[in-house]
Amino acid sequence: MPGQIDLRKPVVSGQFYPSGAKDLKALISSFANKLALKKDIIGAILPHAGYIYSGRVAVETVSVSNIKENVVLLGPNHSGLGADFSIMSEGIWQTPLGNIEINAELASLFLSKSSQLKIDVLAHQNEHSLEVELPILQYFKDNFKIVPITIKSFNLNLLKNLAKDLAQVIKTNNLKDSTVFFASSDMTHYEPKEMAEKKDSLAIEAILALDEDKLDGVVRDLNVSMCGLAPVVVLVKAAKLLGATVAQLIKYQTSAEASGDASSVVGYAGITIY
């Protein structure tokens, strides 16, 4: 297995989020919706910036989501390293809140169905987009396994094919009730707040319509610098194949809420799909 490792240690702990468990839990708690009624979801979209910027959006979204025993993580590949569709099929991911085991059995099922997925840890070793979601999930649930997948390709047909394969595995093995998908993405990057909000609103509108083709078109036509387009396309398509009919925007904000600088912002959206 190319580059397979047993333990994936955190790489942005102490940068994107506190490295100490006590401080990390306190920060997540400060963002949590303590009165939220949890809903059974098929999947959700979460941002992945530093917690001071996007943590509230991510935490409020997870606050209303029922985390199941299997968590399939879909994220973009920021480094460009590794395969186009990189899956870690075994091992442990470590965070300040403890270790999380990869569900090797489910990963194996995905690999046997999808010719696109390749066992490859290079894309995961320094990638933050999946790592930053894990402490938030651990805050709300301490006993789940993950299947981490990073995606480098923007080929719409390949993304749809992967979605079909993932959904087919879940359906065939009766895993829908025990599996939830989380796609990691930030929205527009480094544009004035007014422009970012305008572009992001159109992308979010496409997601809420559960229309991955429209989303792909909006992002390309308007040059929306949404880093997680690929994982979100996979999530939307897979969720529909698993019976999703509704998407709900839980929270949207930009980095200006934390930085006070509206001249160059990043947008963050938290969306549930069920």
QUIUR-V996147 format. One record per backbone hydrogen bond with DSSP energy under -1.0 kcal/mol. NH is the residue of the N-H (numbers start at 0). CO is the residue of the C=O. Records with the same first field share a line. If there is no record, write none. Layout:
BEGIN
NH: CO  CO
END
This chain:
BEGIN
3: 0
7: 91
13: 16
14: 11
15: 11
23: 19
24: 20
25: 21
26: 22
27: 23
28: 24
29: 25
30: 27
31: 27
33: 31
35: 32
38: 63
41: 272
42: 272
43: 180
44: 270
45: 182
50: 15
52: 49
53: 49
54: 50
57: 53
58: 54
59: 55
60: 56
61: 57
62: 58
64: 61
65: 38
69: 177
70: 144
71: 179
72: 146
73: 181
74: 148
76: 150
85: 149
86: 117
87: 147
91: 5
92: 99
93: 7
94: 97
97: 94
99: 92
101: 90
102: 145
103: 101
106: 102
107: 103
108: 104
109: 105
110: 106
111: 107
112: 108
113: 109
117: 84
119: 86
123: 120
124: 120
131: 127
132: 129
136: 132
137: 133
138: 134
139: 135
140: 136
144: 68
145: 100
146: 70
148: 72
149: 85
150: 74
151: 83
158: 154
159: 155
160: 156
161: 157
162: 158
163: 159
164: 160
165: 161
166: 162
167: 163
168: 164
169: 165
170: 166
171: 167
172: 168
173: 170
174: 169
179: 69
180: 41
181: 71
182: 43
183: 73
184: 45
186: 266
189: 264
190: 264
192: 261
195: 191
196: 192
197: 193
198: 194
199: 195
200: 196
201: 197
202: 198
203: 199
204: 200
205: 201
206: 202
207: 203
208: 204
209: 206
210: 205
214: 210
215: 211
216: 212
217: 213
218: 214
219: 215
220: 216
221: 217
223: 218
225: 223
228: 225
231: 227
232: 228
233: 229
234: 230
235: 231
236: 232
237: 233
238: 234
239: 235
240: 236
241: 237
242: 239
243: 238
247: 271
249: 269
250: 269
252: 267
254: 265
256: 253
257: 254
258: 254
259: 255
264: 190
266: 187
267: 252
269: 250
270: 44
271: 247
272: 42
273: 245
END
